[in-house]
Amino acid sequence: MKQLLNRLTHHEILSKAEAKQALFTISEANANHSQIASFLTVYMMRSITIEELAGFREALLELAVPINLSAYNSIDLCGTGGDGKNTFNISTLASLITAGTGVNVTKHGNYSVSSVSGSSNVLESLGVKFSNDQAFLETCLEKANICVLHAPLFHPAMKFVAPVRKDLAVKTFFNMLGPMVNPAKPTHQIVGVFSLELARIYSYLYQDTATNFKIVHALDGYDEISLTGDTKIVGNQINTVLTPKDFNAEKIQAKEIYGGETISEAVHLFQQILNGNGTESQNQVVCANAALAISTVKNCSLQEGLAMAEESLKSRKALEKLKTLQKLSA
């Protein structure tokens, strides 16, 4: 690791193989806390290359606890985080709404690092059990159309990085990796990213996979469809910009999707929305993100996906999916 850090501090770029080996070195406990922090800091000060990110991704997937959920034709809705916007848990709510339409969701998530509350913070607070047991996850998919893949249970290599990320408390390249290392390797994926540059990198990497993907970046900086402005969408067969009007909505203000200052506030907002007590703006945002996922899996129009998402939320089908997860977790 010492030799690697010397090279990186002299502005050298790693090959895909070297990047992959670097993460193996970390996973084998052959780098100390300070070296890992320095390694992460390099990529805060310069852009990561496609080859480096590809190498890091390959390493984490090879080191991951294996799970096979390929029979479920699932989708994951997962953002990189790190956009600094501190929204409520939009993608997690959208995942439950999507599940409420009968679409299978393999939700990859983690505790928050750079924001107030990550998907795992909220779901754990609501009594959802985290497990890497194949049978339990299959039961969740069969009964609730959604299972939760809590990243630390599937990526043991991350245990050496997690405390460093927590201490740094800012986005690192692991934010970029998160959506790309879902151990279930879902058939479909909606990936939110915090910059257009990262959208470009992701589009290159995903083109080399069999995933039916859509990369999402709100042009005012959000890693999801925020309805605070226009949203860039790049996918297998799509490269476009969607406006709030494409989701039958008007442009909203950032404060309308603010997530609060504590995990308890985030949980309260989450429950309010699922129970039908969300504001019009909150409902529109979660349904817009779910609509993109539903239309991706069902190969239907965005408007059809939106109608299904709105019905899932309004009829409390999304809420029922959460209640089923809670019962299975008891």
ABEGO torsion letter per residue (X at the ends): XAAAAAAAAAGBBBBAAAAAAAAAAAAAGABBAAAAAAAAAAAAABBBBAAAAAAAAAAAAAABBBBBAAAAGBBBBBBAEGAGAGBBBAAAAAAAAAAAAGBBBBBBBBBBAABABBAAAAAAAAGBBBBABAAAAAAAAAAAGBBBBBAAAABAAAAAAAAAAAAAGBBBAAAAAAAAABAAGBABBBBBBABAAAAAAAAAAAAABABBBBBBBBAAGBABBAGAEBBBBBBAABBBBBBAAAAGBBBBBAAAABAEABAAAAAAAAAAAAAGABBAAAAAAAAAAAAAAAAAAAGBBAAAAAAAAAAAAAAGAAAAAAAAAAAAAX
